[in-house]
Structure formats: C-alpha cells, structure tokens
Amino acid sequence: MANLYLLDELPAPGEAALTGPVAHHLTRVLRVRAGDLVALSDGRGRVAEAEVVRTDRAGLVVCVGQPSTQPPV
C-alpha cells in the first residue's frame, strides 16, 4: 500500500477532490499520476485506499474506497 495521508475528515466513498498541503505534496513532490494508489486516514482509526483519477493545478481528484477501521497500536 502507498504512504498514509492524514485528512481532517475522510471523504465518503466515491470521487473526492483533495486540495491544500496534502494535494500539494502528492502532486508536486511525489508527482502522483492517474492510476496511482494512496491511503487516506482521518487520524481516528478509519483508513481508505484511494486511486488518483486526475491531477491539475488546484489539486487532485481521487476515487475513495470503503473505509476500514484500524485498531489502535
């Protein structure tokens, strides 16, 4: 699985736009492209895999899968 990225709220399953520092890091530093997988978390134990649909100057659009709950470590 890809690196884990923390968001304030985990998007609902389906397409979601990501902007801000996380989107900047993914698009400008890691240079993710359509088809790449990323893992998203709300920091409260919910994690979802997401596939990058497209990127642009404003951020990126991902297709978020069903979240799973991770037990505390």
C-alpha positions as CSV (number, residue, x, y, z in Angstrom):
1,M,0.0,0.0,0.0
2,A,1.0,3.6,-0.6
3,N,2.0,6.2,2.0
4,L,-0.7,7.2,4.5
5,Y,-2.0,10.8,4.4
6,L,-4.0,12.3,7.2
7,L,-7.0,14.5,6.5
8,D,-9.4,16.3,8.8
9,E,-12.3,14.3,7.5
10,L,-12.1,11.1,5.5
11,P,-14.1,11.6,2.2
12,A,-17.2,9.4,1.6
13,P,-16.6,6.5,-0.9
14,G,-16.6,7.7,-4.5
15,E,-14.9,10.6,-6.2
16,A,-13.5,13.4,-4.0
17,A,-11.3,16.5,-4.6
18,L,-8.2,16.9,-2.5
19,T,-6.6,20.4,-2.1
20,G,-4.3,22.1,0.3
21,P,-1.0,20.8,1.7
22,V,-1.7,17.1,1.1
23,A,-2.7,17.6,-2.5
24,H,0.4,19.8,-3.0
25,H,2.7,17.1,-1.6
26,L,1.1,14.4,-3.7
27,T,1.1,16.3,-7.0
28,R,4.2,18.5,-6.7
29,V,6.6,16.4,-4.5
30,L,5.6,12.8,-5.2
31,R,4.2,13.6,-8.7
32,V,1.4,11.1,-8.5
33,R,-0.5,10.4,-11.7
34,A,-3.9,8.9,-12.6
35,G,-4.0,5.3,-11.5
36,D,-1.6,5.7,-8.5
37,L,-2.9,4.5,-5.2
38,V,-2.8,6.4,-1.9
39,A,-4.0,5.7,1.6
40,L,-6.1,8.3,3.4
41,S,-6.9,8.4,7.1
42,D,-8.9,10.7,9.4
43,G,-6.4,10.0,12.3
44,R,-9.2,8.4,14.3
45,G,-8.7,4.8,13.1
46,R,-10.5,5.0,9.7
47,V,-8.4,4.3,6.6
48,A,-9.4,4.1,3.0
49,E,-7.5,3.3,-0.2
50,A,-7.9,5.9,-2.9
51,E,-7.0,5.8,-6.6
52,V,-5.9,9.0,-8.3
53,V,-8.4,9.9,-11.1
54,R,-6.7,13.1,-12.3
55,T,-4.5,15.9,-11.2
56,D,-4.5,19.6,-12.0
57,R,-3.1,22.9,-10.7
58,A,-5.8,23.1,-8.0
59,G,-5.1,19.6,-6.6
60,L,-6.3,16.2,-7.5
61,V,-9.4,14.0,-7.7
62,V,-9.4,10.5,-6.1
63,C,-11.8,7.7,-6.1
64,V,-12.1,6.7,-2.4
65,G,-12.8,3.1,-1.5
66,Q,-14.8,1.8,1.5
67,P,-13.0,2.8,4.8
68,S,-11.9,0.2,7.2
69,T,-11.2,0.7,10.9
70,Q,-7.7,0.1,12.1
71,P,-7.2,-1.0,15.8
72,P,-5.0,1.4,17.9
73,V,-1.4,0.5,18.1
